[in-house]
Amino acid sequence: MLAKLSEEAFDDKDWLFEIKWDGYRAIADLRKDSPLFYSRNGISFLSKFDKIAQDFDQQQHHMILDGEVVAYNEQGKPDFQLLQQIMDHPEAALVYQVFDLLWLNGHSTEELPLIQRKELLKEALTETDCIKYCDHIPEKGIEFFEQMKKMKLEGMIAKRADSLYIENSRSSDWLKIKFSNTEEVIICGFTEPRGSRESFGALILGKYQDENLIYCGHTGTGFNTSTLKEVYQRLQKLVVRSSPFEKIPKTNMPVTWVRPELVCEIKYSEITKDGIFRHPVFITIREDKSPEELRGSSFTEKPKEMKPKTSSKKTEVNEKEKEVTLDKHLVKLTNLDKIYFPKDEVTKGDVIDYYQSVARYILPYLKNRPLSLNRFPNGIEEQSFYQKDAGDHIPNWIKTTEVYSESNDKNIDYIYCNDKATLAYLNNLGCIDLNPWNSSLPDLEHPDYLVLDLDPSSKNTFDHVIETALQVNEVLKAIKIKGYCKTSGSTGIHIYIPMGAQYDFDQVKDFAHILMKQVNEKLPEITTLERSLQKRDNKKIYLDYLQNRTGQTLASAYSLRPKQGASVSMPLEWDELKPGLKPTDFTIHNALERIKEKGDLFKPVLGKGIDMMKTLELLQNMD
């Protein structure tokens, strides 16, 4: 994805604005154990920028990143000349400023809007001294441009917030706006030197116009003895007999033509009506650029007036979009016909429709509860990724709450879902299942319910899980507790006990452990409390009581699951737990009909909690 030139800064709520870094554009491919790090034209940067490459080991995800390698001088300013001479200055500060994410954990992100790609990037990227997330400013381009000017930086990049990433394409969705008039051009030849000057007199410059290489000026200034010699030596290897231009320009001195393969950067005072640079001055050779990248790089109009060329892919996507009003909020829905469940032919639009149809039943189990987002932007057969932090660019009507994470040593801004609009927004992000906390605002320290998760191993049947669930119910009835069961929607069963937010997580977890010990004693042949997969017998069901720790999540009642069959986590009556029942009995196709028939069987889970002290006394009497 490449940027077109624009002449002036602007404000627009649909655009983001980033610093224009004066460096080398670079792609980092971290999908395999051995990273790749290269320029847009395929030159490897691994050895040249080894300081950055060493930090790729600290990344936690398989990714492809797009960014710019920047060298900072002693004043802390980006310095392109220093970057070119980095081998002579190994102590110089080098930073890979990462501004885009093209691939994450098994799937491409190129068809996601830019703002979503940046949210994912911010969450996935591990920052180091040499690798930084390139942040942005929304809407206020003019003010940001003035700040960049005061800092004496090169300029800014403007990007449409909803732009897709189209490889090797120069799009009007990305614009570069610079303080000085600089441009990249192609060296097409050189003239003989005059007088005492050595090497050459001037460079003959070309650029692409409508896919044709045309003459755009010549420059003989900006060189010193060293650069004259260096450029001349490089051009000797490219010498050809004929002009690369269809229309040969007139020159004051004889010309030696070269293959148009070397890109240089110039500064100039203005461009004439016939496209010739006035007073061009040589700045540097751009080894990181290829002539192909310069196609279509001419000035574009202001964004609100332009009619940008869009790829057929993007046009196709736009035709599949729609905006709906839910709870007085406008929600943009995209790629509605994308297949999420290939073998079941269930689309993203079907998923959104399902959740809207069961919203009145599922929302009570999501209300005021932080959510861990499990996103499948390309469907269940592509790898998913988890996202906890909401990011900076969610709609202003989405509700969030900050929770401090000890493991990350930072606050995480969790989304919680209280209405149909948020539900549709989350589904549109690729959230097929919804995974809330056990506790709710305003008191996140005290869970509303206890969860017993029956998690089968590879050799267990669902009938084994049913047998275990029935044994759990026997234990609960013996101590006068009523539990409520539901299919996990996958291979297990979840049993919930209302706690009424009276006890903290440690108390609830310890009580769950006691209950699971009772079950394990009754069914030692098919159950285990061994957490480690390596140590666990593959013929035994894991009695998971650790789902009762702070921040743990399970699929909500009535949640779809990202499994073949498009199954739903469905509450059951105890007498329905019989051999022959299958988790796939309840799917996106029949769930609503069943809920209407049975009503909300899980409603008591959110009601009055048990008296745990009395229950513990009953347990002691049983022993």
Secondary structure, DSSP 8 states (H G I E B T S, - for coil): -EEEE-SS---EEEEEEEE--SSEEEEEE-SSSS-EEEETTS-B-TTTTHHHHGGGGG--S-EEEEEEEEEE-TTS-B-HHHHHTGGG-TTSEEEEEEEEEEEETTEE-TTS-HHHHHHHHHHH----SSEEE---EEE-HHHHHHHHHHTT--EEEEEETT----TT-EEEEEEEEESS-EEEEEEEEEE---TT--S-S-EEEEEEETTEEEEEEEE--S--HHHHHHHHHHHHTTEESS-SSSS----SS-EEEEEEEEEEEEE-SEE-TTS-EES-EEEEE-TT--GGGGTT-SB---TTT------HHHHHHHTT-EEEEETTEEEEE--TT-EEETTTTEEHHHHHHHHHHTHHHHGGGTTT--EEEEE-TT-TTS--EEE-S--S-S-TTS-EEEEEETTTTEEEEEE---SHHHHHHHHHTTEEEEEEBSSBTTBTTS-SEEEEEEE--TT--HHHHHHHHHHHHHHHHHTT---EEEE-SSS-EEEEEE-TT-S-HHHHHHHHHHHHHHHHHH-TTTEE----TTTS-TTSEEEE-GGGSTT-B---TT-B-SSTT-BB--EE-GGG--TT--GGGSBTTTHHHHHHHH--TTGGGGS----HHHHHHHHHHH-
